[in-house]
Structure formats: structure tokens, C-alpha cells
């Protein structure tokens, strides 16, 4: 079971590296979208906490 997880992890890493190398612009767009999502989630949590305290 551990061996299978390790193989899958290696496959995912190779796929991510291949994607970055073959289309760096698209990869940059995806990273930007991910960070925007994290930022929006953090802002929402902050707003929720502010509303709780107020």
C-alpha cells in the first residue's frame, strides 16, 4: 500500500513538472487563480470573525 502511494506521488510530481515545462503561462494562470481563491477565503473568514465580534 505504501509503495502504491509513493508511485502515485511520483507520477503526480512528474505530471506537474511536465505541465509547468510545456506551458508555463497556463501554469502561472492556474497558480494565480489558486492564490486568489485562498485570498478570498481568508478575507471571508476575516469578515465572518469581524461580524461575530461586532
mmCIF file of the N, C-alpha and C atoms, coordinates in Angstrom:
data_MODEL
# 
_entry.id   MODEL 
# 
loop_
_atom_site.group_PDB 
_atom_site.id 
_atom_site.type_symbol 
_atom_site.label_atom_id 
_atom_site.label_alt_id 
_atom_site.label_comp_id 
_atom_site.label_asym_id 
_atom_site.label_entity_id 
_atom_site.label_seq_id 
_atom_site.pdbx_PDB_ins_code 
_atom_site.Cartn_x 
_atom_site.Cartn_y 
_atom_site.Cartn_z 
_atom_site.occupancy 
_atom_site.B_iso_or_equiv 
_atom_site.pdbx_formal_charge 
_atom_site.auth_seq_id 
_atom_site.auth_comp_id 
_atom_site.auth_asym_id 
_atom_site.auth_atom_id 
_atom_site.pdbx_PDB_model_num 
ATOM 1   N N  . UNK A 1 1  ? 0.836   -1.203 0.000   1.00 0.00 ? 1  UNK A N  1 
ATOM 2   C CA . UNK A 1 1  ? 0.000   0.000  0.000   1.00 0.00 ? 1  UNK A CA 1 
ATOM 3   C C  . UNK A 1 1  ? 0.876   1.261  0.000   1.00 0.00 ? 1  UNK A C  1 
ATOM 4   N N  . UNK A 1 2  ? 1.908   1.276  0.822   1.00 0.00 ? 2  UNK A N  1 
ATOM 5   C CA . UNK A 1 2  ? 2.805   2.421  0.892   1.00 0.00 ? 2  UNK A CA 1 
ATOM 6   C C  . UNK A 1 2  ? 3.524   2.595  -0.443  1.00 0.00 ? 2  UNK A C  1 
ATOM 7   N N  . UNK A 1 3  ? 3.904   1.489  -1.053  1.00 0.00 ? 3  UNK A N  1 
ATOM 8   C CA . UNK A 1 3  ? 4.598   1.545  -2.350  1.00 0.00 ? 3  UNK A CA 1 
ATOM 9   C C  . UNK A 1 3  ? 3.699   2.166  -3.418  1.00 0.00 ? 3  UNK A C  1 
ATOM 10  N N  . UNK A 1 4  ? 2.416   1.837  -3.393  1.00 0.00 ? 4  UNK A N  1 
ATOM 11  C CA . UNK A 1 4  ? 1.479   2.383  -4.376  1.00 0.00 ? 4  UNK A CA 1 
ATOM 12  C C  . UNK A 1 4  ? 1.326   3.889  -4.184  1.00 0.00 ? 4  UNK A C  1 
ATOM 13  N N  . UNK A 1 5  ? 1.248   4.337  -2.943  1.00 0.00 ? 5  UNK A N  1 
ATOM 14  C CA . UNK A 1 5  ? 1.130   5.773  -2.672  1.00 0.00 ? 5  UNK A CA 1 
ATOM 15  C C  . UNK A 1 5  ? 2.372   6.518  -3.155  1.00 0.00 ? 5  UNK A C  1 
ATOM 16  N N  . UNK A 1 6  ? 3.530   5.908  -2.969  1.00 0.00 ? 6  UNK A N  1 
ATOM 17  C CA . UNK A 1 6  ? 4.781   6.538  -3.388  1.00 0.00 ? 6  UNK A CA 1 
ATOM 18  C C  . UNK A 1 6  ? 4.831   6.653  -4.911  1.00 0.00 ? 6  UNK A C  1 
ATOM 19  N N  . UNK A 1 7  ? 4.389   5.623  -5.608  1.00 0.00 ? 7  UNK A N  1 
ATOM 20  C CA . UNK A 1 7  ? 4.377   5.635  -7.072  1.00 0.00 ? 7  UNK A CA 1 
ATOM 21  C C  . UNK A 1 7  ? 3.408   6.696  -7.585  1.00 0.00 ? 7  UNK A C  1 
ATOM 22  N N  . UNK A 1 8  ? 2.236   6.786  -6.975  1.00 0.00 ? 8  UNK A N  1 
ATOM 23  C CA . UNK A 1 8  ? 1.247   7.788  -7.381  1.00 0.00 ? 8  UNK A CA 1 
ATOM 24  C C  . UNK A 1 8  ? 1.778   9.190  -7.128  1.00 0.00 ? 8  UNK A C  1 
ATOM 25  N N  . UNK A 1 9  ? 2.442   9.396  -6.003  1.00 0.00 ? 9  UNK A N  1 
ATOM 26  C CA . UNK A 1 9  ? 3.022   10.700 -5.701  1.00 0.00 ? 9  UNK A CA 1 
ATOM 27  C C  . UNK A 1 9  ? 4.063   11.080 -6.744  1.00 0.00 ? 9  UNK A C  1 
ATOM 28  N N  . UNK A 1 10 ? 4.932   10.147 -7.108  1.00 0.00 ? 10 UNK A N  1 
ATOM 29  C CA . UNK A 1 10 ? 5.938   10.412 -8.140  1.00 0.00 ? 10 UNK A CA 1 
ATOM 30  C C  . UNK A 1 10 ? 5.277   10.747 -9.477  1.00 0.00 ? 10 UNK A C  1 
ATOM 31  N N  . UNK A 1 11 ? 4.220   10.038 -9.817  1.00 0.00 ? 11 UNK A N  1 
ATOM 32  C CA . UNK A 1 11 ? 3.518   10.301 -11.071 1.00 0.00 ? 11 UNK A CA 1 
ATOM 33  C C  . UNK A 1 11 ? 2.912   11.709 -11.072 1.00 0.00 ? 11 UNK A C  1 
ATOM 34  N N  . UNK A 1 12 ? 2.346   12.119 -9.955  1.00 0.00 ? 12 UNK A N  1 
ATOM 35  C CA . UNK A 1 12 ? 1.759   13.455 -9.854  1.00 0.00 ? 12 UNK A CA 1 
ATOM 36  C C  . UNK A 1 12 ? 2.840   14.523 -9.983  1.00 0.00 ? 12 UNK A C  1 
ATOM 37  N N  . UNK A 1 13 ? 3.975   14.313 -9.324  1.00 0.00 ? 13 UNK A N  1 
ATOM 38  C CA . UNK A 1 13 ? 5.082   15.269 -9.405  1.00 0.00 ? 13 UNK A CA 1 
ATOM 39  C C  . UNK A 1 13 ? 5.585   15.378 -10.844 1.00 0.00 ? 13 UNK A C  1 
ATOM 40  N N  . UNK A 1 14 ? 5.756   14.255 -11.507 1.00 0.00 ? 14 UNK A N  1 
ATOM 41  C CA . UNK A 1 14 ? 6.217   14.272 -12.899 1.00 0.00 ? 14 UNK A CA 1 
ATOM 42  C C  . UNK A 1 14 ? 5.202   14.985 -13.785 1.00 0.00 ? 14 UNK A C  1 
ATOM 43  N N  . UNK A 1 15 ? 3.922   14.742 -13.577 1.00 0.00 ? 15 UNK A N  1 
ATOM 44  C CA . UNK A 1 15 ? 2.887   15.401 -14.368 1.00 0.00 ? 15 UNK A CA 1 
ATOM 45  C C  . UNK A 1 15 ? 2.913   16.910 -14.156 1.00 0.00 ? 15 UNK A C  1 
ATOM 46  N N  . UNK A 1 16 ? 3.042   17.352 -12.901 1.00 0.00 ? 16 UNK A N  1 
ATOM 47  C CA . UNK A 1 16 ? 3.081   18.781 -12.605 1.00 0.00 ? 16 UNK A CA 1 
ATOM 48  C C  . UNK A 1 16 ? 4.305   19.424 -13.261 1.00 0.00 ? 16 UNK A C  1 
ATOM 49  N N  . UNK A 1 17 ? 5.455   18.776 -13.140 1.00 0.00 ? 17 UNK A N  1 
ATOM 50  C CA . UNK A 1 17 ? 6.662   19.316 -13.773 1.00 0.00 ? 17 UNK A CA 1 
ATOM 51  C C  . UNK A 1 17 ? 6.516   19.372 -15.289 1.00 0.00 ? 17 UNK A C  1 
ATOM 52  N N  . UNK A 1 18 ? 5.950   18.347 -15.882 1.00 0.00 ? 18 UNK A N  1 
ATOM 53  C CA . UNK A 1 18 ? 5.726   18.322 -17.334 1.00 0.00 ? 18 UNK A CA 1 
ATOM 54  C C  . UNK A 1 18 ? 4.810   19.466 -17.754 1.00 0.00 ? 18 UNK A C  1 
ATOM 55  N N  . UNK A 1 19 ? 3.747   19.687 -16.980 1.00 0.00 ? 19 UNK A N  1 
ATOM 56  C CA . UNK A 1 19 ? 2.804   20.758 -17.292 1.00 0.00 ? 19 UNK A CA 1 
ATOM 57  C C  . UNK A 1 19 ? 3.476   22.122 -17.199 1.00 0.00 ? 19 UNK A C  1 
ATOM 58  N N  . UNK A 1 20 ? 4.289   22.318 -16.171 1.00 0.00 ? 20 UNK A N  1 
ATOM 59  C CA . UNK A 1 20 ? 4.977   23.594 -15.996 1.00 0.00 ? 20 UNK A CA 1 
ATOM 60  C C  . UNK A 1 20 ? 5.957   23.832 -17.145 1.00 0.00 ? 20 UNK A C  1 
ATOM 61  N N  . UNK A 1 21 ? 6.670   22.808 -17.535 1.00 0.00 ? 21 UNK A N  1 
ATOM 62  C CA . UNK A 1 21 ? 7.677   22.957 -18.583 1.00 0.00 ? 21 UNK A CA 1 
ATOM 63  C C  . UNK A 1 21 ? 7.035   23.203 -19.946 1.00 0.00 ? 21 UNK A C  1 
ATOM 64  N N  . UNK A 1 22 ? 5.951   22.492 -20.246 1.00 0.00 ? 22 UNK A N  1 
ATOM 65  C CA . UNK A 1 22 ? 5.354   22.607 -21.576 1.00 0.00 ? 22 UNK A CA 1 
ATOM 66  C C  . UNK A 1 22 ? 4.496   23.853 -21.752 1.00 0.00 ? 22 UNK A C  1 
ATOM 67  N N  . UNK A 1 23 ? 3.866   24.338 -20.681 1.00 0.00 ? 23 UNK A N  1 
ATOM 68  C CA . UNK A 1 23 ? 3.045   25.548 -20.810 1.00 0.00 ? 23 UNK A CA 1 
ATOM 69  C C  . UNK A 1 23 ? 3.159   26.400 -19.544 1.00 0.00 ? 23 UNK A C  1 
ATOM 70  N N  . UNK A 1 24 ? 4.239   27.140 -19.420 1.00 0.00 ? 24 UNK A N  1 
ATOM 71  C CA . UNK A 1 24 ? 4.446   27.940 -18.212 1.00 0.00 ? 24 UNK A CA 1 
ATOM 72  C C  . UNK A 1 24 ? 3.419   29.061 -18.032 1.00 0.00 ? 24 UNK A C  1 
ATOM 73  N N  . UNK A 1 25 ? 2.920   29.622 -19.122 1.00 0.00 ? 25 UNK A N  1 
ATOM 74  C CA . UNK A 1 25 ? 1.929   30.698 -18.996 1.00 0.00 ? 25 UNK A CA 1 
ATOM 75  C C  . UNK A 1 25 ? 0.640   30.161 -18.374 1.00 0.00 ? 25 UNK A C  1 
ATOM 76  N N  . UNK A 1 26 ? 0.200   29.014 -18.842 1.00 0.00 ? 26 UNK A N  1 
ATOM 77  C CA . UNK A 1 26 ? -1.028  28.401 -18.297 1.00 0.00 ? 26 UNK A CA 1 
ATOM 78  C C  . UNK A 1 26 ? -0.821  28.010 -16.835 1.00 0.00 ? 26 UNK A C  1 
ATOM 79  N N  . UNK A 1 27 ? 0.356   27.512 -16.518 1.00 0.00 ? 27 UNK A N  1 
ATOM 80  C CA . UNK A 1 27 ? 0.659   27.145 -15.137 1.00 0.00 ? 27 UNK A CA 1 
ATOM 81  C C  . UNK A 1 27 ? 0.631   28.372 -14.236 1.00 0.00 ? 27 UNK A C  1 
ATOM 82  N N  . UNK A 1 28 ? 1.170   29.479 -14.721 1.00 0.00 ? 28 UNK A N  1 
ATOM 83  C CA . UNK A 1 28 ? 1.150   30.714 -13.943 1.00 0.00 ? 28 UNK A CA 1 
ATOM 84  C C  . UNK A 1 28 ? -0.284  31.186 -13.709 1.00 0.00 ? 28 UNK A C  1 
ATOM 85  N N  . UNK A 1 29 ? -1.119  31.057 -14.729 1.00 0.00 ? 29 UNK A N  1 
ATOM 86  C CA . UNK A 1 29 ? -2.528  31.432 -14.569 1.00 0.00 ? 29 UNK A CA 1 
ATOM 87  C C  . UNK A 1 29 ? -3.208  30.580 -13.504 1.00 0.00 ? 29 UNK A C  1 
ATOM 88  N N  . UNK A 1 30 ? -2.935  29.279 -13.514 1.00 0.00 ? 30 UNK A N  1 
ATOM 89  C CA . UNK A 1 30 ? -3.543  28.393 -12.534 1.00 0.00 ? 30 UNK A CA 1 
ATOM 90  C C  . UNK A 1 30 ? -3.076  28.704 -11.113 1.00 0.00 ? 30 UNK A C  1 
ATOM 91  N N  . UNK A 1 31 ? -1.799  29.015 -10.970 1.00 0.00 ? 31 UNK A N  1 
ATOM 92  C CA . UNK A 1 31 ? -1.279  29.382 -9.649  1.00 0.00 ? 31 UNK A CA 1 
ATOM 93  C C  . UNK A 1 31 ? -1.927  30.676 -9.174  1.00 0.00 ? 31 UNK A C  1 
ATOM 94  N N  . UNK A 1 32 ? -2.087  31.634 -10.081 1.00 0.00 ? 32 UNK A N  1 
ATOM 95  C CA . UNK A 1 32 ? -2.722  32.897 -9.717  1.00 0.00 ? 32 UNK A CA 1 
ATOM 96  C C  . UNK A 1 32 ? -4.165  32.670 -9.266  1.00 0.00 ? 32 UNK A C  1 
ATOM 97  N N  . UNK A 1 33 ? -4.883  31.834 -9.975  1.00 0.00 ? 33 UNK A N  1 
ATOM 98  C CA . UNK A 1 33 ? -6.260  31.525 -9.602  1.00 0.00 ? 33 UNK A CA 1 
ATOM 99  C C  . UNK A 1 33 ? -6.302  30.867 -8.219  1.00 0.00 ? 33 UNK A C  1 
ATOM 100 N N  . UNK A 1 34 ? -5.357  29.969 -7.968  1.00 0.00 ? 34 UNK A N  1 
ATOM 101 C CA . UNK A 1 34 ? -5.305  29.307 -6.670  1.00 0.00 ? 34 UNK A CA 1 
ATOM 102 C C  . UNK A 1 34 ? -5.055  30.290 -5.547  1.00 0.00 ? 34 UNK A C  1 
ATOM 103 N N  . UNK A 1 35 ? -4.098  31.205 -5.741  1.00 0.00 ? 35 UNK A N  1 
ATOM 104 C CA . UNK A 1 35 ? -3.805  32.193 -4.702  1.00 0.00 ? 35 UNK A CA 1 
ATOM 105 C C  . UNK A 1 35 ? -4.964  33.167 -4.511  1.00 0.00 ? 35 UNK A C  1 
ATOM 106 N N  . UNK A 1 36 ? -5.648  33.511 -5.583  1.00 0.00 ? 36 UNK A N  1 
ATOM 107 C CA . UNK A 1 36 ? -6.821  34.371 -5.449  1.00 0.00 ? 36 UNK A CA 1 
ATOM 108 C C  . UNK A 1 36 ? -7.912  33.676 -4.640  1.00 0.00 ? 36 UNK A C  1 
ATOM 109 N N  . UNK A 1 37 ? -8.081  32.381 -4.863  1.00 0.00 ? 37 UNK A N  1 
ATOM 110 C CA . UNK A 1 37 ? -9.065  31.627 -4.096  1.00 0.00 ? 37 UNK A CA 1 
ATOM 111 C C  . UNK A 1 37 ? -8.715  31.583 -2.618  1.00 0.00 ? 37 UNK A C  1 
ATOM 112 N N  . UNK A 1 38 ? -7.439  31.364 -2.312  1.00 0.00 ? 38 UNK A N  1 
ATOM 113 C CA . UNK A 1 38 ? -7.004  31.347 -0.918  1.00 0.00 ? 38 UNK A CA 1 
ATOM 114 C C  . UNK A 1 38 ? -7.196  32.720 -0.294  1.00 0.00 ? 38 UNK A C  1 
ATOM 115 N N  . UNK A 1 39 ? -6.863  33.769 -1.038  1.00 0.00 ? 39 UNK A N  1 
ATOM 116 C CA . UNK A 1 39 ? -7.017  35.136 -0.535  1.00 0.00 ? 39 UNK A CA 1 
ATOM 117 C C  . UNK A 1 39 ? -8.485  35.451 -0.255  1.00 0.00 ? 39 UNK A C  1 
ATOM 118 N N  . UNK A 1 40 ? -9.356  35.078 -1.172  1.00 0.00 ? 40 UNK A N  1 
ATOM 119 C CA . UNK A 1 40 ? -10.782 35.324 -0.970  1.00 0.00 ? 40 UNK A CA 1 
ATOM 120 C C  . UNK A 1 40 ? -11.316 34.553 0.227   1.00 0.00 ? 40 UNK A C  1 
ATOM 121 N N  . UNK A 1 41 ? -10.849 33.334 0.414   1.00 0.00 ? 41 UNK A N  1 
ATOM 122 C CA . UNK A 1 41 ? -11.288 32.546 1.563   1.00 0.00 ? 41 UNK A CA 1 
ATOM 123 C C  . UNK A 1 41 ? -10.824 33.198 2.862   1.00 0.00 ? 41 UNK A C  1 
ATOM 124 N N  . UNK A 1 42 ? -9.591  33.682 2.904   1.00 0.00 ? 42 UNK A N  1 
ATOM 125 C CA . UNK A 1 42 ? -9.076  34.336 4.107   1.00 0.00 ? 42 UNK A CA 1 
ATOM 126 C C  . UNK A 1 42 ? -9.853  35.623 4.397   1.00 0.00 ? 42 UNK A C  1 
ATOM 127 N N  . UNK A 1 43 ? -10.167 36.384 3.358   1.00 0.00 ? 43 UNK A N  1 
ATOM 128 C CA . UNK A 1 43 ? -10.951 37.608 3.553   1.00 0.00 ? 43 UNK A CA 1 
ATOM 129 C C  . UNK A 1 43 ? -12.336 37.277 4.097   1.00 0.00 ? 43 UNK A C  1 
ATOM 130 N N  . UNK A 1 44 ? -12.929 36.211 3.588   1.00 0.00 ? 44 UNK A N  1 
ATOM 131 C CA . UNK A 1 44 ? -14.259 35.818 4.049   1.00 0.00 ? 44 UNK A CA 1 
ATOM 132 C C  . UNK A 1 44 ? -14.236 35.385 5.511   1.00 0.00 ? 44 UNK A C  1 
ATOM 133 N N  . UNK A 1 45 ? -13.213 34.654 5.892   1.00 0.00 ? 45 UNK A N  1 
ATOM 134 C CA . UNK A 1 45 ? -13.085 34.233 7.293   1.00 0.00 ? 45 UNK A CA 1 
ATOM 135 C C  . UNK A 1 45 ? -12.889 35.461 8.179   1.00 0.00 ? 45 UNK A C  1 
ATOM 136 N N  . UNK A 1 46 ? -12.049 36.393 7.730   1.00 0.00 ? 46 UNK A N  1 
ATOM 137 C CA . UNK A 1 46 ? -11.841 37.618 8.492   1.00 0.00 ? 46 UNK A CA 1 
ATOM 138 C C  . UNK A 1 46 ? -13.117 38.425 8.644   1.00 0.00 ? 46 UNK A C  1 
ATOM 139 N N  . UNK A 1 47 ? -13.877 38.528 7.574   1.00 0.00 ? 47 UNK A N  1 
ATOM 140 C CA . UNK A 1 47 ? -15.138 39.254 7.628   1.00 0.00 ? 47 UNK A CA 1 
ATOM 141 C C  . UNK A 1 47 ? -16.115 38.555 8.573   1.00 0.00 ? 47 UNK A C  1 
ATOM 142 N N  . UNK A 1 48 ? -16.158 37.246 8.534   1.00 0.00 ? 48 UNK A N  1 
ATOM 143 C CA . UNK A 1 48 ? -17.038 36.475 9.415   1.00 0.00 ? 48 UNK A CA 1 
ATOM 144 C C  . UNK A 1 48 ? -16.669 36.703 10.877  1.00 0.00 ? 48 UNK A C  1 
ATOM 145 N N  . UNK A 1 49 ? -15.366 36.662 11.169  1.00 0.00 ? 49 UNK A N  1 
ATOM 146 C CA . UNK A 1 49 ? -14.915 36.882 12.547  1.00 0.00 ? 49 UNK A CA 1 
ATOM 147 C C  . UNK A 1 49 ? -15.223 38.303 13.005  1.00 0.00 ? 49 UNK A C  1 
ATOM 148 N N  . UNK A 1 50 ? -15.072 39.279 12.107  1.00 0.00 ? 50 UNK A N  1 
ATOM 149 C CA . UNK A 1 50 ? -15.399 40.670 12.442  1.00 0.00 ? 50 UNK A CA 1 
ATOM 150 C C  . UNK A 1 50 ? -16.882 40.809 12.772  1.00 0.00 ? 50 UNK A C  1 
ATOM 151 N N  . UNK A 1 51 ? -17.714 40.159 11.979  1.00 0.00 ? 51 UNK A N  1 
ATOM 152 C CA . UNK A 1 51 ? -19.152 40.216 12.227  1.00 0.00 ? 51 UNK A CA 1 
ATOM 153 C C  . UNK A 1 51 ? -19.522 39.523 13.530  1.00 0.00 ? 51 UNK A C  1 
ATOM 154 N N  . UNK A 1 52 ? -18.790 38.481 13.879  1.00 0.00 ? 52 UNK A N  1 
ATOM 155 C CA . UNK A 1 52 ? -19.060 37.782 15.145  1.00 0.00 ? 52 UNK A CA 1 
ATOM 156 C C  . UNK A 1 52 ? -18.738 38.679 16.334  1.00 0.00 ? 52 UNK A C  1 
ATOM 157 N N  . UNK A 1 53 ? -17.647 39.394 16.252  1.00 0.00 ? 53 UNK A N  1 
ATOM 158 C CA . UNK A 1 53 ? -17.209 40.233 17.358  1.00 0.00 ? 53 UNK A CA 1 
ATOM 159 C C  . UNK A 1 53 ? -18.082 41.485 17.475  1.00 0.00 ? 53 UNK A C  1 
ATOM 160 N N  . UNK A 1 54 ? -18.517 42.029 16.355  1.00 0.00 ? 54 UNK A N  1 
ATOM 161 C CA . UNK A 1 54 ? -19.276 43.289 16.370  1.00 0.00 ? 54 UNK A CA 1 
ATOM 162 C C  . UNK A 1 54 ? -20.662 43.110 16.933  1.00 0.00 ? 54 UNK A C  1 
# 
